[in-house]
């Protein structure tokens, strides 16, 4: 690695140019230098970003995109002959696509050089521009609602737009942090966790650098020497460690600082280390992968509150409305060694899954839930059970699409134009969706609809099946009755649904009982070793009709 930086020395008006070289073959030197890189960038008078060589045709294609906002891009750095492509038939679109396909837009190590630098000059070929001109040109030229609309369908350009936008926002936040009195240690952990999710597509050749390249973002100038030493001790940079240990060590620090929901959420979004090798923890995220799901971390701290009178509708006891609130909770978990694993000991309320959709069954989710209703609820209040399923479907159709990064339920497909204009004066839940689900499940409608809605049932079922593709229904017993859920991966009878103790103790402050929208699916784990405590592995998350109980039974859970 070769870095050239202009460093401002202590003496005023003295500048020196420093070239930093890191011996990639020496793990000790590399560990020391990588840890110091953030300070080098932060103290530098200016940082020069090199995007690589470019032909005249490519740069000429870029200049109109920036317009008068980036006149500096026309500035020739020296008098060397310019490079010209052998084929002058490339379209402007192709030349711009080539520009935004540069590796710089995909690299993880560029984050520090942009976020921490005081002043930046961007170089490409024989041209240069200030960072402000460069980012304004890209953000204005690639805005999706651009008049030309030329980049609306270009994934490469959209990615470049996202990279520059996020980096610029990160720069602004870094400047704000220098002027704010914050809990710096907590802010540092949150900064890294947010960056892991935000820049999950940013690549690096060494899997350990997926974390190491982000450590510098947390070392703000407001950190005291003691705080920085503590962070460097807790987050060591050591290229002699395997990446699985690097990830596990950081996850442990984050959990012990009260970020259990964030770590478990990212383990679901990125995948779990245990999926790569059985001997690795299931609760530690596979940060060497890109995210497969989104919003899991947010969902674990998002709550529904009991509000049965809002719509004046029939409901079984303790019916939940879709009135979402978000509460700050800190789940305290104790880290310990169990068998050969770094494990978590936490407390919560769990329920054993008794019935799932068989792996050989090709029914859609709605049909599978209907089958469960018929087979599992024969001796129960059938109508109450169907209302529970209706509410589960309503939550799922609202939450599944953004989690799987797919289009949300399209009301235009199943509601007539007149029906879509109906307004019952309440924002949650969506009355029309509630009514059409009830209609599909054979529930009475006269108390809600009064024949004011016109549905296309086939259209609704087709759209609902699209949204719910890839999820798996289940049910479990609670206090003698069946409750229902939808998991985000395949589950098995004998798995458990878990809500942590801190989540269950949360209250809204308005005398409403709150419970998380999402639960966790855990699977009993029995390693081939000596007899020890009962252990579980994280599987996925779920949405379920969680029992509304004031004092749920809390048990100890060991997650390996």
C-alpha positions as CSV (number, residue, x, y, z in Angstrom):
1,X,0.0,0.0,0.0
2,X,1.4,3.4,-1.0
3,X,-0.2,6.6,0.3
4,X,0.9,10.2,-0.5
5,X,-0.4,12.8,1.9
6,X,0.3,16.5,2.6
7,X,0.7,16.7,6.4
8,X,0.4,20.0,8.3
9,X,3.2,20.0,10.9
10,X,2.9,21.8,14.3
11,X,4.9,24.8,13.2
12,X,2.6,27.2,11.4
13,X,2.8,27.6,7.6
14,X,5.1,24.5,7.2
15,X,3.9,21.8,4.9
16,X,5.6,18.6,4.1
17,X,4.6,15.8,1.7
18,X,4.7,12.3,3.3
19,X,4.7,9.0,1.5
20,X,3.4,6.1,3.7
21,X,4.5,2.6,2.7
22,X,3.2,-0.5,4.4
23,X,5.0,-3.8,4.1
24,X,2.1,-6.2,3.3
25,X,4.2,-9.2,4.1
26,X,5.0,-8.1,7.7
27,X,1.8,-8.7,9.8
28,X,3.2,-6.8,12.9
29,X,4.1,-3.7,10.9
30,X,0.9,-3.9,8.9
31,X,-1.2,-4.1,12.1
32,X,0.5,-1.0,13.6
33,X,0.3,1.1,10.4
34,X,-3.3,0.2,9.6
35,X,-4.4,1.2,13.1
36,X,-2.6,4.6,12.6
37,X,-4.0,5.3,9.2
38,X,-7.1,7.2,10.5
39,X,-4.8,9.6,12.4
40,X,-2.7,10.2,9.3
41,X,-5.7,11.1,7.2
42,X,-7.3,13.2,10.0
43,X,-4.1,15.3,10.6
44,X,-3.2,15.7,6.9
45,X,-3.5,19.2,5.4
46,X,-4.8,17.6,2.2
47,X,-5.5,14.2,0.7
48,X,-5.3,13.3,-3.0
49,X,-7.6,10.7,-4.4
50,X,-6.4,8.9,-7.5
51,X,-9.2,7.3,-9.6
52,X,-6.8,6.0,-12.2
53,X,-5.9,6.8,-15.8
54,X,-8.5,8.0,-18.3
55,X,-8.7,8.7,-22.0
56,X,-9.6,12.1,-23.3
57,X,-12.9,10.7,-24.7
58,X,-13.9,9.4,-21.3
59,X,-13.1,12.7,-19.5
60,X,-14.9,14.7,-22.3
61,X,-18.0,12.5,-21.7
62,X,-17.8,13.3,-18.0
63,X,-17.4,17.1,-18.2
64,X,-21.0,17.9,-19.6
65,X,-22.4,15.8,-16.7
66,X,-20.8,18.1,-14.2
67,X,-21.5,21.3,-16.2
68,X,-20.1,24.6,-14.9
69,X,-20.1,23.2,-11.3
70,X,-16.8,21.3,-12.0
71,X,-14.8,23.5,-14.2
72,X,-11.6,22.2,-12.6
73,X,-12.2,18.8,-14.3
74,X,-11.0,20.5,-17.5
75,X,-7.8,21.5,-15.9
76,X,-4.8,19.6,-17.3
77,X,-2.4,18.5,-14.6
78,X,0.7,18.4,-16.9
79,X,1.8,18.7,-20.5
80,X,2.2,15.0,-21.1
81,X,0.4,13.7,-24.2
82,X,-3.2,12.7,-23.4
83,X,-4.4,9.1,-23.9
84,X,-6.8,8.5,-26.7
85,X,-8.9,5.3,-27.2
86,X,-8.2,3.3,-30.3
87,X,-11.9,3.2,-31.0
88,X,-13.7,6.5,-31.1
89,X,-17.1,5.0,-31.6
90,X,-18.0,4.6,-27.9
91,X,-21.2,6.3,-26.9
92,X,-21.3,8.9,-24.1
93,X,-23.3,6.5,-22.1
94,X,-20.7,3.7,-22.4
95,X,-17.9,6.1,-21.5
96,X,-19.7,7.3,-18.4
97,X,-20.5,3.7,-17.4
98,X,-16.8,2.9,-17.7
99,X,-15.9,5.8,-15.5
100,X,-18.3,4.8,-12.8
101,X,-17.2,1.2,-13.0
102,X,-13.8,2.1,-11.6
103,X,-12.6,0.1,-8.6
104,X,-12.5,3.2,-6.4
105,X,-16.3,3.2,-6.2
106,X,-16.3,-0.4,-4.8
107,X,-13.3,-0.3,-2.4
108,X,-13.8,-0.2,1.4
109,X,-10.5,1.5,2.2
110,X,-11.5,4.7,0.5
111,X,-14.0,5.5,3.3
112,X,-11.3,6.8,5.7
113,X,-9.6,9.0,3.1
114,X,-12.8,10.8,2.3
115,X,-14.5,10.9,5.7
116,X,-11.5,12.0,7.8
117,X,-9.7,14.3,5.4
118,X,-9.7,18.1,5.9
119,X,-9.4,18.8,2.2
120,X,-9.5,16.5,-0.8
121,X,-8.5,16.8,-4.5
122,X,-9.7,14.1,-6.9
123,X,-7.4,13.1,-9.7
124,X,-8.3,11.2,-12.8
125,X,-6.1,10.8,-15.8
126,X,-4.6,14.3,-16.5
127,X,-7.5,16.1,-14.8
128,X,-8.3,17.1,-11.2
129,X,-11.2,18.6,-9.2
130,X,-11.9,19.5,-5.6
131,X,-14.0,17.1,-3.6
132,X,-16.9,19.6,-3.4
133,X,-17.0,20.1,-7.2
134,X,-16.6,16.3,-7.7
135,X,-19.4,15.2,-5.4
136,X,-21.8,18.0,-6.5
137,X,-21.3,17.0,-10.1
138,X,-22.1,13.4,-9.4
139,X,-25.0,14.0,-7.1
140,X,-26.6,16.5,-9.5
141,X,-25.8,14.6,-12.6
142,X,-26.9,11.2,-11.4
143,X,-29.9,12.2,-9.5
144,X,-32.6,9.7,-10.5
145,X,-35.0,12.5,-11.6
146,X,-32.5,14.0,-13.8
147,X,-34.1,15.6,-16.9
148,X,-32.2,13.4,-19.3
149,X,-33.1,10.3,-17.2
150,X,-30.1,8.6,-18.8
151,X,-29.0,6.8,-15.6
152,X,-32.4,5.7,-14.3
153,X,-31.7,2.1,-15.4
154,X,-28.0,2.0,-14.8
155,X,-27.0,0.0,-11.7
156,X,-23.4,1.1,-12.0
157,X,-24.4,4.8,-11.9
158,X,-26.9,4.3,-9.1
159,X,-24.2,2.6,-7.0
160,X,-21.8,5.5,-7.7
161,X,-24.5,7.9,-6.6
162,X,-25.1,6.0,-3.4
163,X,-21.3,5.8,-2.6
164,X,-20.7,9.5,-3.0
165,X,-23.9,10.5,-1.2
166,X,-23.2,8.2,1.8
167,X,-19.5,9.4,2.0
168,X,-20.5,13.0,1.9
169,X,-23.1,12.5,4.7
170,X,-20.4,10.7,6.7
171,X,-18.1,13.7,6.2
172,X,-20.7,16.0,7.5
173,X,-21.4,13.8,10.5
174,X,-17.7,13.6,11.3
175,X,-17.5,17.4,11.4
176,X,-20.5,17.5,13.7
177,X,-19.0,15.0,16.0
178,X,-16.0,17.2,16.5
179,X,-18.2,20.0,17.9
180,X,-20.6,17.8,20.0
181,X,-20.2,16.5,23.5
182,X,-21.2,12.8,23.0
183,X,-20.8,9.5,24.7
184,X,-17.8,8.8,22.5
185,X,-17.3,5.1,23.3
186,X,-21.0,4.4,22.5
187,X,-20.9,6.6,19.4
188,X,-17.8,4.7,18.2
189,X,-19.6,1.3,18.3
190,X,-22.8,2.7,16.7
191,X,-20.6,4.3,14.0
192,X,-19.0,0.9,13.1
193,X,-22.3,-1.0,13.2
194,X,-24.0,1.6,10.9
195,X,-21.0,1.6,8.5
196,X,-21.0,-2.3,8.3
197,X,-24.6,-2.1,7.1
198,X,-24.3,1.0,4.9
199,X,-21.2,-0.1,3.1
200,X,-21.8,-3.8,3.0
201,X,-21.1,-3.9,-0.8
202,X,-17.7,-2.1,-0.4
203,X,-15.0,-4.7,-1.1
204,X,-11.5,-5.5,0.2
205,X,-9.2,-8.4,-0.5
206,X,-8.6,-9.4,3.2
207,X,-11.7,-10.5,5.1
208,X,-10.4,-9.0,8.3
209,X,-10.3,-5.6,6.6
210,X,-14.1,-5.7,6.4
211,X,-13.9,-4.4,10.0
212,X,-10.4,-3.0,10.1
213,X,-11.1,-0.5,7.3
214,X,-14.0,0.9,9.4
215,X,-12.2,1.3,12.7
216,X,-10.8,4.6,11.8
217,X,-14.2,6.1,11.3
218,X,-14.9,5.8,15.0
219,X,-11.7,7.7,16.1
220,X,-13.1,11.2,16.3
221,X,-11.0,14.1,17.5
222,X,-13.2,14.4,20.6
223,X,-12.0,11.1,21.9
224,X,-9.8,11.4,25.0
225,X,-6.5,9.6,25.1
226,X,-8.0,7.2,27.6
227,X,-11.1,6.5,25.5
228,X,-9.0,5.9,22.3
229,X,-6.6,3.6,24.2
230,X,-9.6,1.7,25.5
231,X,-11.1,1.3,22.0
232,X,-7.7,0.2,20.5
233,X,-7.4,-2.3,23.3
234,X,-10.9,-3.7,22.8
235,X,-10.6,-3.6,19.0
236,X,-7.0,-4.6,18.3
237,X,-5.8,-4.8,14.7
238,X,-3.9,-8.0,14.5
239,X,-3.3,-9.7,11.1
240,X,-2.2,-12.9,12.9
241,X,-5.9,-13.4,13.9
242,X,-8.3,-15.3,11.8
243,X,-11.2,-13.2,10.5
244,X,-13.7,-15.3,12.5
245,X,-12.0,-14.3,15.7
246,X,-11.8,-10.6,14.6
247,X,-15.6,-10.7,14.0
248,X,-16.3,-12.5,17.2
249,X,-14.2,-10.2,19.3
250,X,-15.9,-7.1,18.0
251,X,-19.4,-8.6,18.3
252,X,-18.6,-9.4,21.9
253,X,-17.6,-5.8,22.7
254,X,-20.8,-4.5,21.0
255,X,-23.0,-6.9,22.9
256,X,-21.5,-6.1,26.2
257,X,-22.0,-2.4,25.5
258,X,-25.8,-3.0,25.1
259,X,-26.1,-3.6,21.3
260,X,-27.4,-7.1,21.4
261,X,-30.3,-6.3,19.0
262,X,-27.9,-4.8,16.5
263,X,-25.6,-7.8,16.5
264,X,-28.4,-10.4,16.3
265,X,-30.1,-8.3,13.6
266,X,-27.0,-8.1,11.5
267,X,-26.4,-11.9,12.0
268,X,-29.8,-12.3,10.3
269,X,-29.1,-9.7,7.6
270,X,-25.5,-10.8,6.7
271,X,-25.9,-14.5,7.6
272,X,-24.3,-16.2,10.5
273,X,-20.7,-17.4,11.0
274,X,-21.9,-20.9,11.8
275,X,-23.2,-21.2,8.2
276,X,-19.6,-21.0,7.0
277,X,-18.3,-23.5,9.6
278,X,-20.1,-25.3,12.3
279,X,-17.5,-24.6,15.0
280,X,-18.1,-20.8,14.7
281,X,-20.8,-18.9,16.7
282,X,-24.3,-18.6,15.2
283,X,-24.9,-15.1,16.8
284,X,-21.9,-13.5,15.1
285,X,-22.6,-11.9,11.7
286,X,-20.8,-13.0,8.6
287,X,-19.5,-9.5,7.8
288,X,-17.4,-11.0,4.9
289,X,-20.7,-11.3,3.0
290,X,-23.1,-8.8,1.6
291,X,-26.5,-8.4,3.2
292,X,-29.3,-10.8,2.1
293,X,-32.0,-9.1,4.2
294,X,-32.6,-5.6,5.4
295,X,-34.4,-4.0,8.4
296,X,-33.9,-6.9,10.7
297,X,-32.0,-4.8,13.2
298,X,-34.7,-2.1,13.1
299,X,-37.5,-4.7,13.3
300,X,-36.1,-6.2,16.6
301,X,-36.5,-2.8,18.2
302,X,-39.9,-1.9,16.6
303,X,-43.0,-2.5,18.6
304,X,-46.7,-2.8,18.2
305,X,-48.9,-1.6,21.0
306,X,-52.2,-2.9,22.2
307,X,-55.0,-0.5,21.2
308,X,-58.2,-2.5,20.7
309,X,-60.7,0.4,20.5
310,X,-59.2,2.4,17.7
311,X,-61.2,0.8,14.9
312,X,-64.2,-0.3,16.9
313,X,-64.0,-3.7,15.4
314,X,-64.4,-7.2,16.8
315,X,-61.2,-8.7,18.1
316,X,-60.1,-11.6,20.2
317,X,-58.7,-10.7,23.6
318,X,-55.6,-8.4,23.5
319,X,-55.8,-7.8,19.8
320,X,-52.8,-5.9,18.4
321,X,-53.1,-2.9,16.2
322,X,-50.6,-1.8,13.6
323,X,-49.7,1.3,15.6
324,X,-45.9,1.1,15.5
325,X,-43.6,2.7,18.1
326,X,-39.9,2.5,18.5
327,X,-38.3,2.2,21.9
328,X,-34.7,2.3,23.0
329,X,-33.8,-0.8,24.8
330,X,-30.4,-2.2,26.0
331,X,-30.4,-6.0,26.2
332,X,-27.7,-7.0,28.6
333,X,-26.1,-10.4,27.7
334,X,-23.2,-12.1,29.3
335,X,-20.5,-13.6,27.2
336,X,-19.0,-16.9,28.3
337,X,-17.2,-19.9,26.9
338,X,-19.4,-23.0,26.4
339,X,-17.9,-26.1,24.8
340,X,-15.6,-24.7,22.1
341,X,-17.8,-21.7,21.5
342,X,-17.9,-18.0,22.5
343,X,-21.5,-18.0,23.7
344,X,-24.1,-15.6,24.9
345,X,-26.2,-16.0,28.0
346,X,-29.4,-14.0,27.8
347,X,-32.9,-14.2,29.2
348,X,-36.2,-14.2,27.5
349,X,-39.6,-15.9,26.9
350,X,-39.6,-18.8,24.4
351,X,-42.3,-20.9,22.9
352,X,-41.8,-24.3,21.2
353,X,-42.9,-24.5,17.6
354,X,-45.2,-27.5,17.2
355,X,-46.2,-27.4,13.5
356,X,-44.6,-26.1,10.3
357,X,-45.1,-26.4,6.6
358,X,-43.4,-29.6,5.5
359,X,-40.4,-29.1,3.3
360,X,-42.1,-31.3,0.7
361,X,-45.2,-29.1,0.6
362,X,-45.6,-26.7,-2.2
363,X,-48.6,-24.7,-0.8
364,X,-48.3,-20.9,-0.7
365,X,-48.2,-19.3,2.8
366,X,-51.9,-18.3,2.8
367,X,-53.0,-21.8,1.9
368,X,-50.6,-23.3,4.5
369,X,-52.0,-21.1,7.2
370,X,-55.5,-22.2,6.2
371,X,-54.4,-25.8,6.5
372,X,-53.0,-25.2,10.0
373,X,-56.2,-23.5,11.0
374,X,-58.2,-26.5,9.9
375,X,-55.9,-29.1,11.6
376,X,-54.7,-27.3,14.7
377,X,-57.7,-25.4,15.8
378,X,-60.6,-27.9,15.6
379,X,-61.3,-27.7,19.3
380,X,-60.8,-23.9,19.6
381,X,-62.8,-20.8,18.8
382,X,-62.3,-20.9,15.0
383,X,-63.2,-17.3,14.5
384,X,-60.7,-16.1,17.1
385,X,-58.0,-18.2,15.5
386,X,-58.8,-16.8,12.1
387,X,-58.5,-13.2,13.4
388,X,-55.1,-14.1,14.7
389,X,-54.1,-15.3,11.3
390,X,-55.6,-12.2,9.7
391,X,-53.5,-10.0,11.9
392,X,-50.4,-12.0,11.2
393,X,-50.9,-11.7,7.5
394,X,-51.5,-7.9,7.8
395,X,-48.2,-7.5,9.7
396,X,-46.4,-9.8,7.2
397,X,-47.7,-8.0,4.1
398,X,-46.4,-4.7,5.6
399,X,-43.0,-6.0,6.8
400,X,-41.9,-8.8,4.5
401,X,-41.4,-6.7,1.3
402,X,-38.9,-4.1,2.6
403,X,-37.0,-6.9,4.5
404,X,-36.6,-8.9,1.3
405,X,-36.0,-5.7,-0.8
406,X,-38.9,-6.3,-3.1
407,X,-41.9,-4.1,-4.2
408,X,-44.6,-3.7,-1.5
409,X,-48.2,-4.9,-1.9
410,X,-49.8,-3.1,-4.8
411,X,-53.3,-2.1,-3.8
412,X,-54.1,-1.1,-7.4
413,X,-54.2,-4.8,-8.3
414,X,-57.0,-5.9,-5.9
415,X,-59.0,-2.7,-5.1
416,X,-61.3,-0.8,-7.4
417,X,-60.5,3.0,-7.8
418,X,-63.6,3.9,-5.8
419,X,-62.5,1.6,-2.9
420,X,-59.0,3.1,-2.9
421,X,-60.5,6.5,-2.2
422,X,-62.3,5.3,1.0
423,X,-61.1,6.9,4.1
424,X,-62.0,5.8,7.6
425,X,-60.1,8.5,9.3
426,X,-57.4,6.2,10.7
427,X,-53.9,5.6,9.4
428,X,-53.3,2.2,11.0
429,X,-54.0,-0.5,10.2
430,X,-54.9,-0.1,6.5
431,X,-58.7,-0.7,6.7
432,X,-59.0,-1.9,3.1
433,X,-56.2,-4.5,3.6
434,X,-57.7,-5.7,6.8
435,X,-61.1,-6.2,5.2
436,X,-59.8,-8.0,2.2
437,X,-57.8,-10.4,4.4
438,X,-60.9,-11.0,6.5
439,X,-62.8,-11.7,3.3
440,X,-60.3,-14.2,2.1
441,X,-60.3,-16.0,5.5
442,X,-64.1,-16.1,5.6
443,X,-64.5,-13.7,8.5
444,X,-67.6,-11.4,8.9
445,X,-67.4,-8.1,7.1
446,X,-70.6,-6.3,7.9
447,X,-69.2,-4.5,10.9
448,X,-66.5,-2.8,8.9
449,X,-67.3,-2.6,5.2
450,X,-71.1,-2.0,4.7
451,X,-70.6,-3.0,1.1
452,X,-68.3,0.0,0.5
453,X,-65.4,-2.0,-0.9
454,X,-65.0,-3.8,-4.2
455,X,-62.3,-6.5,-4.1
456,X,-60.6,-8.6,-6.7
457,X,-59.9,-11.7,-4.6
458,X,-57.8,-13.5,-7.2
459,X,-55.8,-10.3,-7.7
460,X,-55.2,-10.0,-4.0
461,X,-54.1,-13.6,-3.6
462,X,-51.7,-13.4,-6.5
463,X,-50.2,-10.2,-5.1
464,X,-50.0,-11.5,-1.5
465,X,-48.3,-14.7,-2.7
466,X,-45.7,-12.7,-4.5
467,X,-44.9,-10.6,-1.4
468,X,-44.9,-13.7,0.9
469,X,-42.7,-15.8,-1.4
470,X,-39.7,-17.2,0.6
471,X,-41.3,-17.1,4.1
472,X,-42.4,-20.1,6.1
473,X,-45.5,-20.4,8.3
474,X,-45.6,-22.2,11.7
475,X,-47.7,-22.3,14.8
476,X,-47.1,-22.9,18.5
477,X,-49.2,-23.5,21.6
478,X,-49.6,-20.9,24.4
479,X,-51.8,-21.4,27.4
480,X,-53.9,-24.0,25.6
481,X,-54.4,-22.2,22.4
482,X,-52.6,-22.0,19.1
483,X,-50.8,-18.9,17.9
484,X,-49.3,-18.4,14.4
485,X,-46.2,-17.0,12.9
486,X,-44.2,-16.5,9.7
487,X,-40.4,-17.2,9.7
488,X,-37.9,-15.6,7.2
489,X,-36.2,-19.0,6.7
490,X,-37.2,-22.6,6.9
491,X,-38.0,-23.7,10.4
492,X,-38.6,-27.1,12.0
493,X,-40.9,-28.5,14.6
494,X,-39.0,-28.3,17.9
495,X,-37.5,-24.8,17.1
496,X,-38.3,-22.0,19.5
497,X,-39.6,-18.5,19.2
498,X,-37.8,-16.1,21.6
499,X,-38.4,-12.6,22.8
500,X,-35.6,-11.2,25.0
501,X,-36.4,-10.1,28.6
502,X,-35.5,-6.4,28.0
503,X,-37.8,-6.3,24.9
504,X,-40.7,-7.8,26.9
505,X,-40.3,-5.3,29.8
506,X,-40.5,-2.3,27.4
507,X,-43.5,0.0,27.9
508,X,-44.7,3.0,25.8
509,X,-45.1,5.3,28.7
510,X,-48.8,5.6,27.8
511,X,-50.0,2.5,29.7
512,X,-49.9,0.4,26.6
513,X,-48.1,-2.9,26.6
514,X,-45.5,-3.1,23.8
515,X,-44.0,-6.2,22.1
516,X,-41.4,-6.4,19.3
517,X,-42.8,-6.9,15.8
518,X,-40.1,-9.5,15.1
519,X,-39.1,-12.5,17.2
520,X,-36.0,-14.8,16.9
521,X,-36.1,-18.4,15.9
522,X,-33.7,-20.6,17.9
523,X,-32.8,-24.2,17.3
524,X,-31.7,-26.6,20.1
525,X,-28.1,-27.5,19.5
526,X,-26.5,-30.7,20.8
527,X,-22.8,-30.9,20.1
528,X,-20.9,-34.2,20.1
529,X,-19.1,-33.5,23.4
530,X,-19.5,-34.0,27.1
531,X,-22.7,-33.3,28.9
532,X,-23.2,-29.6,29.5
533,X,-25.9,-26.8,29.5
534,X,-28.6,-26.8,27.0
535,X,-27.6,-24.6,24.1
536,X,-29.3,-23.0,21.1
537,X,-28.3,-21.6,17.7
538,X,-29.8,-18.6,15.9
539,X,-31.7,-19.6,12.8
540,X,-33.6,-16.5,11.6
541,X,-36.3,-14.1,12.7
542,X,-40.1,-14.2,12.5
543,X,-43.4,-12.3,12.8
544,X,-46.0,-13.9,15.0
545,X,-49.1,-13.2,16.9
546,X,-47.2,-12.9,20.2
547,X,-49.2,-13.6,23.3
548,X,-50.1,-10.5,25.2
549,X,-49.2,-11.3,28.8
550,X,-48.2,-9.0,31.6
551,X,-45.7,-11.4,33.2
552,X,-44.3,-13.9,30.7
553,X,-42.2,-16.7,32.0
554,X,-38.5,-15.7,31.7
555,X,-35.8,-18.4,31.2
556,X,-32.1,-18.5,30.7
557,X,-30.9,-19.1,27.1
558,X,-27.4,-19.9,26.0
559,X,-26.8,-19.0,22.4
560,X,-23.7,-20.6,20.7
